[in-house]
């Protein structure tokens, strides 16, 4: 029991650390002017919750009073209107150049308009928005994905080396941790879904999906830099995962798979004169990865949103009824936040498993022979 209480206390401190510090930040750039601080003295729960989960051009770590400590990331832009920048097309600089939320640099600024809120836009000679450049910037989400990829490469390369050294012997150490996971993906996902004679060529994409999704899910729950980026809570990232499954499925699809899409074995009146079934099959081919994208994104985003809502209750009660009310509700809010974070650990494993399982099923359908 003492160990359990210690862990709960540690989780509580971590939750309070990440969310109370994040409550003082803005989405694209966390530094604000004195005028803006005066305007935002009242706690805006909606803005706080959205700012916590959206992407940004720098990585906020912690705030002390009015001072924000963050890691500035490189901004890489390709201008569609080079005449506004003396003919220069490529622009590379650090996000620290946007010192305040409404500052501009070299004719670029982070927009606060309804259409381009939080995105970098180009400015014309009069300081008005003149459209968006091509943005290749290293945002918080991209940096988080790169950190996870680097960690995974090092981790699995070291594991493979240990496996070669321990060939013919029982696995030990880190190999003993990874090998059961690989066997689980092989025996419980790949073979039942694809078949024992064809599963091997699909093991690399399945293992890549499982490990990368699981690692990003778990790292998003750690509120300490360089983790906590919530990569899988970004729909653009889950779209890439879904497209990965889509292309592997259709590139590896055999003749029978494409026949069932273009000319399925159904009554002729369902194919001619109106190609109803081929149309439905093509729609199904597109909706499968779309469902994968939405499921992973929604589940991983929901956990962070719920925790942010619970923590925001502290500031809502504090702003309405005074500091005492905020302190009074904080134990309940933190307790529920810790519970949701622990539940998110389970969800992280489940969502990695579900995404990999459904991908394996799609691979199996694409490689199945005519019965």
C-alpha positions in Angstrom: 0.0 0.0 0.0 2.7 2.6 0.8 4.2 1.9 -2.7 0.8 2.5 -4.3 0.4 5.8 -2.4 3.8 6.9 -3.5 3.1 6.2 -7.1 -0.3 8.0 -7.0 1.5 11.0 -5.3 4.1 11.0 -8.1 1.5 10.8 -10.8 -0.4 13.6 -9.2 2.7 15.8 -9.1 3.4 15.1 -12.7 -0.1 15.9 -13.8 -0.2 19.2 -11.8 3.3 20.1 -13.3 2.3 19.6 -16.9 -1.2 21.1 -16.9 -0.7 24.0 -14.5 2.3 25.1 -16.6 0.5 24.6 -19.8 -2.4 26.7 -18.6 -0.2 29.8 -18.9 0.7 29.2 -22.6 -0.6 30.1 -26.0 -0.9 27.7 -28.9 1.6 28.9 -31.6 3.8 30.9 -29.4 3.7 31.0 -25.6 5.1 34.5 -25.1 2.6 37.3 -24.6 2.8 41.0 -24.2 1.6 42.8 -21.1 -1.5 44.0 -22.9 -2.3 40.4 -23.9 -1.7 39.2 -20.4 -4.1 41.8 -19.0 -6.7 40.7 -21.6 -6.4 37.0 -20.7 -6.4 37.4 -16.9 -9.7 35.6 -16.8 -9.2 31.9 -17.3 -10.5 30.8 -20.7 -11.1 27.0 -20.4 -11.9 26.4 -24.0 -8.7 28.1 -25.2 -6.6 26.3 -22.6 -7.9 22.9 -23.6 -7.5 23.5 -27.3 -4.0 25.0 -26.8 -2.9 22.0 -24.9 -3.7 19.5 -27.7 -2.9 21.4 -30.9 0.5 21.6 -32.6 3.0 24.5 -32.2 6.2 25.9 -33.5 8.0 25.7 -30.2 8.1 23.2 -27.4 6.9 24.7 -24.1 8.5 23.1 -21.0 7.4 25.2 -18.0 6.4 28.6 -16.9 7.5 30.6 -13.8 5.3 33.6 -13.3 5.3 35.5 -16.6 8.5 33.8 -17.9 8.1 30.9 -20.3 10.8 28.3 -20.8 10.5 26.6 -24.1 12.6 24.9 -26.9 12.4 26.9 -30.1 12.2 24.8 -33.3 13.4 25.6 -36.8 10.9 27.3 -39.2 11.4 26.2 -42.8 9.2 28.1 -45.4 9.0 28.3 -49.2 7.4 31.5 -50.2 4.7 31.5 -53.0 5.2 35.3 -53.3 9.0 35.8 -53.5 8.5 39.4 -54.7 7.4 40.2 -51.1 10.8 39.0 -49.8 13.2 40.6 -52.4 13.0 37.5 -54.6 14.0 35.0 -51.9 12.0 31.8 -51.9 13.4 29.7 -49.1 13.5 31.0 -45.5 15.0 29.2 -42.5 15.0 30.7 -39.0 14.1 29.7 -35.5 10.7 30.2 -34.1 12.1 32.5 -31.4 12.1 35.2 -34.0 8.3 35.4 -33.4 9.1 36.9 -30.0 5.5 37.7 -29.2 2.2 36.2 -30.4 1.6 39.1 -32.8 5.2 39.8 -34.0 6.3 39.3 -37.6 9.7 38.4 -39.0 10.9 38.8 -42.6 7.3 39.2 -43.8 5.9 36.2 -42.0 3.9 35.9 -38.8 1.8 33.4 -36.9 -1.8 34.2 -37.9 -4.6 34.7 -35.4 -7.3 35.0 -38.1 -10.2 32.6 -38.1 -9.1 31.0 -41.4 -5.4 30.5 -40.6 -5.3 30.5 -36.8 -2.0 29.2 -35.4 -0.4 28.9 -38.9 2.4 31.0 -40.5 1.2 33.4 -43.2 2.9 35.8 -45.5 2.3 39.6 -45.2 2.0 42.1 -48.0 3.5 45.6 -48.0 0.6 46.8 -45.9 0.9 44.1 -43.3 -2.1 42.2 -44.4 -2.2 38.4 -44.8 -1.2 37.5 -48.4 -1.7 33.7 -48.2 0.2 30.8 -46.7 3.7 29.7 -47.8 4.7 26.0 -48.1 5.5 25.1 -44.6 8.2 22.5 -43.9 8.8 23.6 -40.3 9.9 21.3 -37.5 6.8 21.6 -35.3 6.3 20.0 -31.9 4.5 17.0 -33.4 7.2 16.4 -36.0 10.0 16.7 -33.4 8.1 14.3 -31.1 7.8 11.8 -34.0 11.5 12.1 -34.9 12.5 11.5 -31.2 10.3 8.4 -31.1 11.7 7.1 -34.4 15.3 7.7 -33.2 14.6 6.0 -29.9 12.9 3.0 -31.7 15.8 2.6 -34.2 18.4 2.6 -31.4 16.3 0.3 -29.1 15.5 -2.3 -31.8 19.0 -2.2 -33.3 20.5 -3.0 -29.9 17.9 -5.7 -29.4 18.7 -7.3 -32.7 22.4 -7.3 -31.9 21.7 -9.0 -28.5 19.6 -11.6 -30.3 22.5 -12.4 -32.7 24.9 -12.7 -29.7 22.5 -14.9 -27.8 21.7 -17.1 -30.8 20.7 -20.6 -29.6 20.4 -19.5 -26.0 17.4 -18.2 -23.9 16.8 -14.5 -24.3 17.9 -12.2 -21.6 17.6 -8.5 -20.7 16.1 -6.2 -23.3 15.7 -9.1 -25.8 13.5 -10.8 -23.2 11.3 -7.7 -23.3 11.0 -7.3 -27.1 10.9 -10.9 -28.3 7.6 -11.9 -26.7 6.0 -8.8 -28.3 7.3 -9.8 -31.7 6.0 -13.4 -31.2 2.6 -12.0 -30.1 2.3 -9.9 -33.2 3.3 -12.9 -35.3 1.2 -15.6 -33.7 -1.9 -13.7 -32.6 -2.1 -11.1 -35.3 -0.2 -11.9 -38.5 -0.7 -15.7 -38.9 -4.5 -15.8 -38.0 -5.2 -12.8 -40.2 -3.0 -13.4 -43.2 -2.2 -17.1 -43.2 0.9 -19.1 -42.3 2.2 -19.3 -45.9 2.1 -15.5 -46.6 2.5 -13.7 -43.3 6.3 -13.3 -43.4 6.3 -10.6 -46.1 3.9 -8.5 -44.0 5.7 -8.8 -40.7 8.0 -5.7 -41.3 5.1 -3.3 -41.9 3.0 -4.8 -39.0 5.9 -4.6 -36.5 6.7 -1.1 -37.6 3.1 0.0 -37.1 2.7 -1.7 -33.7 6.0 -0.5 -32.2 5.8 3.1 -33.6 2.2 3.6 -32.6 2.6 2.1 -29.2 5.8 4.1 -28.4 4.2 7.4 -29.5 1.1 6.6 -27.5 3.1 6.1 -24.3 5.6 8.9 -24.8 2.6 11.3 -25.2 1.6 10.5 -21.6 5.0 11.5 -20.1 4.7 15.2 -19.2 8.5 15.8 -19.3 10.5 17.2 -22.2 11.4 15.7 -24.7 8.2 13.7 -24.4 4.6 14.6 -24.1 4.1 15.7 -27.7 0.9 13.6 -28.2 2.0 12.6 -31.7 -0.9 10.1 -32.3 -3.4 12.8 -31.1 -2.7 14.6 -34.4 -4.9 13.6 -37.2 -2.2 14.3 -39.8 0.0 11.7 -38.2 -2.7 9.1 -38.0 -3.5 9.8 -41.6 0.0 8.9 -42.5 -0.3 5.6 -40.6 -3.6 4.9 -42.4 -2.1 5.7 -45.8 0.8 3.4 -45.0 -1.7 0.6 -44.5 -3.7 1.6 -47.6 -0.6 1.5 -49.9 0.7 -1.7 -48.6 -2.7 -3.3 -49.0 -3.2 -2.2 -52.6 0.4 -2.6 -53.8 0.5 -6.2 -52.3 -3.0 -7.0 -53.4 -3.2 -10.0 -55.8 -5.3 -10.6 -58.9 -8.2 -12.0 -57.0 -8.3 -9.0 -54.7 -8.6 -6.6 -57.6 -11.1 -8.8 -59.4 -13.4 -8.7 -56.3 -13.2 -4.9 -56.4 -13.6 -4.3 -60.2 -15.7 -7.4 -61.1 -17.1 -9.0 -58.0 -19.0 -12.3 -58.2 -22.5 -10.9 -57.8 -25.6 -10.9 -60.0 -25.2 -9.1 -63.2 -27.9 -6.5 -62.5 -25.7 -5.2 -59.6 -22.8 -4.5 -62.0 -24.6 -3.4 -65.2 -25.8 -1.0 -66.5 -25.0 0.8 -63.2 -21.7 -0.5 -61.6 -23.2 -0.5 -58.1 -21.1 -3.2 -56.5 -17.8 -2.0 -58.0 -18.6 1.5 -56.8 -19.3 0.2 -53.3 -16.1 -1.9 -53.2 -14.0 1.1 -54.2 -15.7 3.2 -51.5 -15.0 0.4 -49.0 -11.3 0.4 -50.1 -11.1 4.1 -49.2 -13.2 4.1 -46.0 -11.1 1.3 -44.4 -8.0 3.4 -43.9 -10.2 6.4 -43.1 -11.7 4.5 -40.2 -8.2 3.5 -39.0 -7.2 7.2 -39.0 -10.2 8.5 -37.1 -10.2 5.7 -34.5 -6.6 6.2 -33.4 -6.8 10.0 -33.5 -10.0 10.2 -31.6 -9.0 7.8 -28.8 -5.6 9.3 -28.2 -6.9 12.9 -28.4 -9.8 12.1 -26.0 -7.6 11.2 -23.1 -5.7 14.4 -23.3 -8.8 16.4 -23.6 -10.5 14.8 -20.6 -7.5 15.4 -18.4 -7.3 19.0 -19.6 -11.0 19.4 -18.8 -10.5 18.1 -15.2 -7.5 20.3 -14.6 -9.3 23.3 -16.0 -11.9 22.9 -13.3 -9.3 24.1 -10.8 -8.9 27.4 -12.6 -12.6 27.8 -13.4 -13.5 27.4 -9.7 -10.6 29.7 -8.7 -11.7 32.4 -11.1 -15.4 32.3 -10.2 -15.3 31.6 -6.4 -11.8 32.6 -5.4 -8.4 30.8 -4.8 -9.9 28.7 -1.9 -12.4 27.1 -4.2 -9.7 26.3 -6.7 -7.6 24.6 -4.0 -10.6 22.8 -2.7 -11.5 21.2 -6.0 -7.9 20.4 -6.9 -7.6 17.1 -5.1 -10.7 15.7 -6.9 -9.5 17.1 -10.3 -6.0 15.7 -9.9 -7.3 12.3 -8.7 -9.6 12.0 -11.8 -6.7 13.2 -14.0 -4.4 10.6 -12.7 -7.1 7.9 -13.2 -7.6 9.0 -16.8 -3.8 9.0 -17.4 -3.5 5.5 -16.1 -6.5 4.4 -18.2 -4.7 6.0 -21.2 -1.8 3.6 -20.6 -4.2 0.8 -21.2 -5.8 2.6 -24.2 -2.3 3.1 -25.7 -1.7 -0.7 -25.9 -5.2 -1.4 -27.1 -5.1 1.1 -29.9 -1.7 -0.1 -31.1 -3.1 -3.6 -31.1 -6.3 -2.7 -32.9 -4.6 -0.7 -35.6 -2.1 -3.5 -36.2 -4.8 -6.2 -36.2 -7.1 -4.4 -38.6 -4.1 -3.7 -40.9 -3.3 -7.4 -40.8 -6.9 -8.2 -41.7 -6.7 -5.9 -44.7 -3.4 -7.4 -45.8 -4.9 -10.9 -45.5 -8.0 -9.9 -47.6 -5.7 -8.4 -50.3 -3.5 -11.5 -50.5 -6.3 -14.2 -50.1 -6.7 -16.7 -53.0 -10.0 -17.5 -54.7 -11.8 -20.3 -52.8 
